[in-house]
Amino acid sequence: MKLYSIREFAEKLGVSVSTLRAWNREGKLVPLRTPTNKRRYTEDMFYQALGIGKRKETKKTVIYARVSSAGQKPDLEN
């Protein structure tokens, strides 16, 4: 699990460091703390800040194919 410093995380989100500090005071986005009391952020916190949940289900791919004539129907197998 990669941990981001407050500066790295601010750049990743496109906000200022002071905004992250304010979010911490307001309880909107509470970072982890190192033994030396420095703020560290995770990828899950990034998704939380963007307001999206981490994707738990796998993506599905759907393919649609058609031919312009009945004579080309065997081409669909390719």
VMD Tcl script that builds the backbone (N, CA, C; Angstrom):
set m [mol new atoms 234]
animate dup $m
set s [atomselect $m all]
$s set {name element resname resid chain x y z} {
  {N N MET 1 A 0.845 -1.171 0.000}
  {CA C MET 1 A 0.000 0.000 0.000}
  {C C MET 1 A 0.896 1.240 0.000}
  {N N LYS 2 A 0.737 2.051 -1.031}
  {CA C LYS 2 A 1.528 3.272 -1.141}
  {C C LYS 2 A 0.915 4.363 -0.274}
  {N N LEU 3 A 1.761 5.057 0.450}
  {CA C LEU 3 A 1.329 6.186 1.253}
  {C C LEU 3 A 1.865 7.470 0.624}
  {N N TYR 4 A 1.000 8.468 0.515}
  {CA C TYR 4 A 1.366 9.741 -0.081}
  {C C TYR 4 A 1.574 10.788 1.005}
  {N N SER 5 A 2.564 11.644 0.813}
  {CA C SER 5 A 2.732 12.778 1.717}
  {C C SER 5 A 1.621 13.780 1.430}
  {N N ILE 6 A 1.476 14.776 2.280}
  {CA C ILE 6 A 0.406 15.746 2.099}
  {C C ILE 6 A 0.595 16.520 0.789}
  {N N ARG 7 A 1.836 16.833 0.435}
  {CA C ARG 7 A 2.107 17.570 -0.805}
  {C C ARG 7 A 1.794 16.707 -2.035}
  {N N GLU 8 A 2.232 15.444 -2.006}
  {CA C GLU 8 A 1.957 14.539 -3.125}
  {C C GLU 8 A 0.455 14.342 -3.313}
  {N N PHE 9 A -0.247 14.181 -2.188}
  {CA C PHE 9 A -1.680 13.931 -2.259}
  {C C PHE 9 A -2.426 15.162 -2.755}
  {N N ALA 10 A -1.996 16.331 -2.338}
  {CA C ALA 10 A -2.616 17.573 -2.798}
  {C C ALA 10 A -2.451 17.723 -4.305}
  {N N GLU 11 A -1.270 17.425 -4.817}
  {CA C GLU 11 A -1.029 17.496 -6.264}
  {C C GLU 11 A -1.874 16.475 -7.006}
  {N N LYS 12 A -1.984 15.275 -6.462}
  {CA C LYS 12 A -2.773 14.212 -7.085}
  {C C LYS 12 A -4.249 14.601 -7.174}
  {N N LEU 13 A -4.762 15.265 -6.118}
  {CA C LEU 13 A -6.163 15.686 -6.096}
  {C C LEU 13 A -6.410 17.003 -6.832}
  {N N GLY 14 A -5.354 17.791 -6.983}
  {CA C GLY 14 A -5.511 19.096 -7.615}
  {C C GLY 14 A -6.027 20.146 -6.651}
  {N N VAL 15 A -5.703 19.996 -5.366}
  {CA C VAL 15 A -6.084 20.975 -4.348}
  {C C VAL 15 A -4.817 21.428 -3.631}
  {N N SER 16 A -4.963 22.446 -2.780}
  {CA C SER 16 A -3.802 22.938 -2.043}
  {C C SER 16 A -3.603 22.136 -0.758}
  {N N VAL 17 A -2.409 22.261 -0.207}
  {CA C VAL 17 A -2.078 21.593 1.047}
  {C C VAL 17 A -2.967 22.140 2.161}
  {N N SER 18 A -3.227 23.441 2.135}
  {CA C SER 18 A -4.076 24.028 3.179}
  {C C SER 18 A -5.508 23.491 3.105}
  {N N THR 19 A -5.976 23.153 1.909}
  {CA C THR 19 A -7.305 22.545 1.772}
  {C C THR 19 A -7.340 21.185 2.449}
  {N N LEU 20 A -6.294 20.390 2.271}
  {CA C LEU 20 A -6.238 19.079 2.930}
  {C C LEU 20 A -6.198 19.232 4.448}
  {N N ARG 21 A -5.472 20.238 4.931}
  {CA C ARG 21 A -5.431 20.469 6.372}
  {C C ARG 21 A -6.817 20.864 6.891}
  {N N ALA 22 A -7.529 21.693 6.114}
  {CA C ALA 22 A -8.882 22.108 6.509}
  {C C ALA 22 A -9.824 20.912 6.534}
  {N N TRP 23 A -9.732 20.050 5.531}
  {CA C TRP 23 A -10.564 18.844 5.487}
  {C C TRP 23 A -10.286 17.960 6.703}
  {N N ASN 24 A -9.036 17.923 7.129}
  {CA C ASN 24 A -8.682 17.143 8.306}
  {C C ASN 24 A -9.348 17.742 9.547}
  {N N ARG 25 A -9.277 19.060 9.721}
  {CA C ARG 25 A -9.909 19.718 10.877}
  {C C ARG 25 A -11.418 19.507 10.883}
  {N N GLU 26 A -12.024 19.524 9.679}
  {CA C GLU 26 A -13.478 19.363 9.561}
  {C C GLU 26 A -13.919 17.901 9.650}
  {N N GLY 27 A -12.966 16.985 9.584}
  {CA C GLY 27 A -13.287 15.569 9.651}
  {C C GLY 27 A -13.730 14.982 8.316}
  {N N LYS 28 A -13.578 15.732 7.226}
  {CA C LYS 28 A -13.987 15.238 5.904}
  {C C LYS 28 A -13.031 14.181 5.365}
  {N N LEU 29 A -11.746 14.371 5.603}
  {CA C LEU 29 A -10.734 13.436 5.110}
  {C C LEU 29 A -9.621 13.376 6.148}
  {N N VAL 30 A -9.673 12.377 7.003}
  {CA C VAL 30 A -8.716 12.265 8.103}
  {C C VAL 30 A -7.577 11.347 7.669}
  {N N PRO 31 A -6.350 11.881 7.610}
  {CA C PRO 31 A -5.210 11.065 7.165}
  {C C PRO 31 A -4.694 10.141 8.257}
  {N N LEU 32 A -3.868 9.209 7.838}
  {CA C LEU 32 A -3.128 8.383 8.787}
  {C C LEU 32 A -2.000 9.245 9.338}
  {N N ARG 33 A -1.480 8.886 10.485}
  {CA C ARG 33 A -0.362 9.632 11.077}
  {C C ARG 33 A 0.824 8.699 11.308}
  {N N THR 34 A 2.014 9.211 11.012}
  {CA C THR 34 A 3.245 8.468 11.266}
  {C C THR 34 A 3.604 8.644 12.748}
  {N N PRO 35 A 4.565 7.883 13.241}
  {CA C PRO 35 A 4.997 8.075 14.634}
  {C C PRO 35 A 5.511 9.489 14.910}
  {N N THR 36 A 5.971 10.182 13.872}
  {CA C THR 36 A 6.438 11.563 14.032}
  {C C THR 36 A 5.324 12.566 13.747}
  {N N ASN 37 A 4.069 12.076 13.661}
  {CA C ASN 37 A 2.857 12.883 13.512}
  {C C ASN 37 A 2.715 13.547 12.139}
  {N N LYS 38 A 3.306 12.961 11.113}
  {CA C LYS 38 A 3.138 13.483 9.753}
  {C C LYS 38 A 1.929 12.820 9.112}
  {N N ARG 39 A 1.249 13.581 8.249}
  {CA C ARG 39 A 0.053 13.072 7.567}
  {C C ARG 39 A 0.449 12.180 6.401}
  {N N ARG 40 A -0.265 11.066 6.249}
  {CA C ARG 40 A -0.069 10.172 5.110}
  {C C ARG 40 A -1.431 9.764 4.579}
  {N N TYR 41 A -1.538 9.691 3.255}
  {CA C TYR 41 A -2.803 9.398 2.589}
  {C C TYR 41 A -2.657 8.145 1.727}
  {N N THR 42 A -3.766 7.416 1.534}
  {CA C THR 42 A -3.773 6.175 0.759}
  {C C THR 42 A -4.611 6.351 -0.510}
  {N N GLU 43 A -4.570 5.344 -1.380}
  {CA C GLU 43 A -5.387 5.349 -2.603}
  {C C GLU 43 A -6.877 5.355 -2.266}
  {N N ASP 44 A -7.271 4.621 -1.224}
  {CA C ASP 44 A -8.677 4.602 -0.824}
  {C C ASP 44 A -9.150 5.995 -0.416}
  {N N MET 45 A -8.275 6.747 0.222}
  {CA C MET 45 A -8.614 8.125 0.596}
  {C C MET 45 A -8.768 9.003 -0.641}
  {N N PHE 46 A -8.010 8.689 -1.670}
  {CA C PHE 46 A -8.121 9.436 -2.933}
  {C C PHE 46 A -9.513 9.249 -3.521}
  {N N TYR 47 A -9.992 8.008 -3.575}
  {CA C TYR 47 A -11.329 7.741 -4.093}
  {C C TYR 47 A -12.398 8.377 -3.206}
  {N N GLN 48 A -12.177 8.352 -1.901}
  {CA C GLN 48 A -13.112 8.972 -0.973}
  {C C GLN 48 A -13.190 10.475 -1.220}
  {N N ALA 49 A -12.057 11.113 -1.446}
  {CA C ALA 49 A -12.031 12.557 -1.691}
  {C C ALA 49 A -12.732 12.911 -2.997}
  {N N LEU 50 A -12.644 12.032 -3.975}
  {CA C LEU 50 A -13.308 12.272 -5.251}
  {C C LEU 50 A -14.797 11.943 -5.180}
  {N N GLY 51 A -15.214 11.292 -4.105}
  {CA C GLY 51 A -16.617 10.955 -3.939}
  {C C GLY 51 A -17.029 9.704 -4.679}
  {N N ILE 52 A -16.055 8.864 -4.994}
  {CA C ILE 52 A -16.372 7.601 -5.655}
  {C C ILE 52 A -15.844 6.463 -4.799}
  {N N GLY 53 A -16.570 5.390 -4.775}
  {CA C GLY 53 A -16.126 4.221 -4.026}
  {C C GLY 53 A -15.116 3.435 -4.831}
  {N N LYS 54 A -14.301 2.730 -4.151}
  {CA C LYS 54 A -13.352 1.863 -4.839}
  {C C LYS 54 A -14.129 0.762 -5.534}
  {N N ARG 55 A -13.788 0.500 -6.775}
  {CA C ARG 55 A -14.502 -0.480 -7.574}
  {C C ARG 55 A -14.263 -1.872 -7.014}
  {N N LYS 56 A -15.344 -2.526 -6.586}
  {CA C LYS 56 A -15.230 -3.863 -6.009}
  {C C LYS 56 A -15.557 -4.953 -7.016}
  {N N GLU 57 A -16.463 -4.663 -7.933}
  {CA C GLU 57 A -16.823 -5.669 -8.923}
  {C C GLU 57 A -15.900 -5.523 -10.134}
  {N N THR 58 A -15.738 -6.586 -10.846}
  {CA C THR 58 A -14.900 -6.547 -12.025}
  {C C THR 58 A -15.673 -5.946 -13.190}
  {N N LYS 59 A -14.934 -5.356 -14.096}
  {CA C LYS 59 A -15.567 -4.780 -15.277}
  {C C LYS 59 A -15.940 -5.890 -16.245}
  {N N LYS 60 A -16.991 -5.651 -16.998}
  {CA C LYS 60 A -17.391 -6.584 -18.037}
  {C C LYS 60 A -17.279 -5.871 -19.377}
  {N N THR 61 A -16.837 -6.590 -20.374}
  {CA C THR 61 A -16.719 -6.039 -21.704}
  {C C THR 61 A -17.808 -6.633 -22.580}
  {N N VAL 62 A -18.529 -5.777 -23.259}
  {CA C VAL 62 A -19.593 -6.206 -24.155}
  {C C VAL 62 A -19.198 -5.806 -25.566}
  {N N ILE 63 A -19.297 -6.748 -26.476}
  {CA C ILE 63 A -18.940 -6.492 -27.869}
  {C C ILE 63 A -20.163 -6.702 -28.735}
  {N N TYR 64 A -20.383 -5.750 -29.608}
  {CA C TYR 64 A -21.494 -5.835 -30.545}
  {C C TYR 64 A -20.903 -5.901 -31.947}
  {N N ALA 65 A -21.346 -6.846 -32.725}
  {CA C ALA 65 A -20.847 -6.982 -34.092}
  {C C ALA 65 A -22.003 -7.295 -35.025}
  {N N ARG 66 A -21.903 -6.790 -36.234}
  {CA C ARG 66 A -22.935 -7.101 -37.221}
  {C C ARG 66 A -22.302 -7.112 -38.604}
  {N N VAL 67 A -23.010 -7.706 -39.525}
  {CA C VAL 67 A -22.559 -7.759 -40.910}
  {C C VAL 67 A -23.621 -7.089 -41.775}
  {N N SER 68 A -23.205 -6.676 -42.950}
  {CA C SER 68 A -24.147 -5.949 -43.801}
  {C C SER 68 A -24.966 -6.866 -44.711}
  {N N SER 69 A -24.565 -8.136 -44.824}
  {CA C SER 69 A -25.359 -9.054 -45.640}
  {C C SER 69 A -25.279 -10.462 -45.050}
  {N N ALA 70 A -26.239 -11.301 -45.443}
  {CA C ALA 70 A -26.273 -12.674 -44.943}
  {C C ALA 70 A -25.046 -13.454 -45.395}
  {N N GLY 71 A -24.476 -13.089 -46.532}
  {CA C GLY 71 A -23.282 -13.778 -47.036}
  {C C GLY 71 A -22.067 -13.563 -46.150}
  {N N GLN 72 A -22.068 -12.509 -45.346}
  {CA C GLN 72 A -20.931 -12.227 -44.471}
  {C C GLN 72 A -21.109 -12.807 -43.064}
  {N N LYS 73 A -22.207 -13.481 -42.824}
  {CA C LYS 73 A -22.505 -14.005 -41.502}
  {C C LYS 73 A -21.373 -14.895 -40.959}
  {N N PRO 74 A -20.734 -15.772 -41.777}
  {CA C PRO 74 A -19.622 -16.570 -41.244}
  {C C PRO 74 A -18.458 -15.712 -40.744}
  {N N ASP 75 A -18.360 -14.471 -41.236}
  {CA C ASP 75 A -17.281 -13.591 -40.791}
  {C C ASP 75 A -17.428 -13.193 -39.319}
  {N N LEU 76 A -18.632 -13.319 -38.776}
  {CA C LEU 76 A -18.828 -12.973 -37.374}
  {C C LEU 76 A -18.037 -13.872 -36.432}
  {N N GLU 77 A -17.800 -15.101 -36.860}
  {CA C GLU 77 A -17.037 -16.024 -36.026}
  {C C GLU 77 A -15.605 -15.549 -35.839}
  {N N ASN 78 A -15.071 -14.834 -36.811}
  {CA C ASN 78 A -13.696 -14.333 -36.718}
  {C C ASN 78 A -13.640 -13.234 -35.724}
}
mol reanalyze $m
mol bondsrecalc $m
mol representation Tube
mol addrep $m
